[in-house]
Amino acid sequence: MACRGRNQLRIIAGRWRGSILPFPDAQGLRPTPDRVRETLFNWLQGVVIGARCLDLFSGSGALGLEALSRGAAEAILVEYNPLVAMALRGHLERLRVEHGQVVQANVLDYLCGISRPFDLVFLDPPFYQDWLSRCCPLLKEHGWLAPNAKIYLETEAELSPLPLPTNWELIRTRRTGQVGYHLARQEPHA
């Protein structure tokens, strides 16, 4: 296997398995590691195919692109940095993705806009900036979540407890090095 550079992402499974995608060097951008992504998508077996996905703080696109590669029906990748958003658009074009979209926006502004429900939300914000306590209520209150939606949260490992809304149930949690990763579900009819 060829060595990958620091600013490269490898799609680990699905239609584009093995594709290497470069991303710009941007402050705070840390792609979800392969090992964590593999665990996450094992957790999501039976959920991804046909799912509508929202990838907030998309960065390298590791989560949204992996979901699309594994059969998601749609993925919206929200990224604030214009250079990173442009690179993500280039990846969608290179991979000939017709059901993916990059939105360059501040995540809080985006979540306060016109919503539609998603089956799967990836929430991987910069660490140590209290983004989860600001984003999770907006996802719940503004109608971004379909019934039984799954929400992936990637955090600094020591964050505890997670600031989850009252009708979210934590169903999986793990820690690898300095990263905590968690899967929650919105309980239906709550």
N, C-alpha and C positions, 0 to 999 in steps of 0.2 A: 504494500500500500504506500502510495506517495505521501510524503509529509505535507501537512497543511500549514499554511501561514497563520499567524495570530488573528488576522482579520478575514478568516474564511469560515464559512458554514458548510457542513455536509448534511444533505438530506439523508436520513438513515433508513427509510423504508418507503414502500409504495411506488407509485408511477415514476418518480424522479430519483429513486434510490441511487445514492452514490454521487449525485450532482454536487459539485463544489461551487459555492457562490461567494464572491468577495463582498465585503461590506466596508464602509468608510470607518476610519478611526474617529470615534466621537466620545466625548466625555460621558461616563456613566453607562456606556453601552457594554453589556456583558451577556453574550448569547447563553441561553440555557444549554448546559453541557449535554453532550450526547447521552451519557449515562442517565441523567435526570430525564431527558426527553424519552428515552427508551422505557423507563419506568412509568412515566406519565401516560404514554400511549398504550402501555400494557393495561394500566388502570382503565383506560377509555375504550378498550376493545368492545365492539358492539355499539359504541356511541358515535364515533367519528363519521362512519359512512353515511352520507346523506345529511349530515349536520350543517346547520348554519352557524358559523364561527365568527367571533369578534375578538381580535387580537389587539389589546390595548398596550401602549408602550412597546410597539412592535419591534423596534430596534433592528436586529439582523434579520428578523422575519422567521426565526427558527421555529416558532410554534405554529404560526399561521400557515407557513409554507409546508411544514410537515403534515399538518392536518389536510391541506389540499392534496398533497401527494398521496395520502392514505384514503382519499375518497370523500372528503367533505364536499357538500354541495356548493358551499360559498364560504368565503372568508373576507372580512373587512379588516385591513391592517391599519391601525391608527398610530401615526408617528409624528412627533413635533418637529424634529430636526429636518430642515429642507434637503440637505445632502443625503441623509439616510433615507428619507422618503423617495427621493429620486432613484437611489440604488434599488430600493424595493420595487419600484415601478419597472426598472430594467430587468429585475429577476422575473417578474410576472410576464413580461414580454418575451424574454429568452425562453422561458418554460412554456410559452403559448397558453397561459392561463386565461380562460375566458370568464371564470366565475370568481375572480379575486379582484379586489380593489384596494388601492392605497389612499388613505385620507390623511393629508398633512394638517394636523390640528393639535391644539392643546387638549389633552384627554378630558379635563374637567369641562371645558367648553363643549366638546363633542357630546359628553354624557348629559349635558343640559339641553341639548338640541332635540330635534324630532327623533323619536326612538322607534324601533321595531324589535320584536323579540328574537333572541338568539338561543340556540340549544346549548352552545358551548362558548364560554368566555375565558380567555387567557388574560390574566392580570399579573404582569411581570414588571413592576415599576422600579425606578432607581431606589436603591436601599437607603435607609436612614432619613427618609423625607416624609414619612407619615402619609403616603399616598393611599394606602388601603383604607384608612379611616375616612378619607374623603371620597373615594371612588365606590366602595361597596354600597353605601346608602343610595348613591345616585343610580347604580345598576338596579337596585331593588325598587326605588320609588318612581323611577321614570319609565318603567316598562321595558327594560332591555332584556329581560329574562323570560324565556318560554317556560311553561309548566315543566317541572322536573329538570330545569337547566342545571348543567354542571359548570362550576367555576373553579378554574385552576389559579392558585395564588402562589407566587414565588417571592420569598422574603429573605431578609437576613435571618440566619439560623436561630438567633436568640430571641426573636420577636415572640412574645407570649404574654397574654393570650392574643389570638388573632382577633381583630376588630370586625367580627362577622355580624350581619343583621340577625335579628331574632328568628327569622324563618329559614335560616341557612343551617344545614347540618354538615359538620365536618366528617367526611367519610374515609379519607385517607390522609396520612401525614408522614413525612419522612424528612430526614436531615442528611445532607452529604457535605462535609466540610463546613464552609461558611454559608451554605444555602439551605433554607428550609423550603420544602415544597409540599403543597397541600391541595387536596381536592375537596370541594364542598358542593353541596347540592341544595337548590332551592326546593323546599318542601311544597308540594302542590296545595292549592286552596288555602294558602296562608296570607 
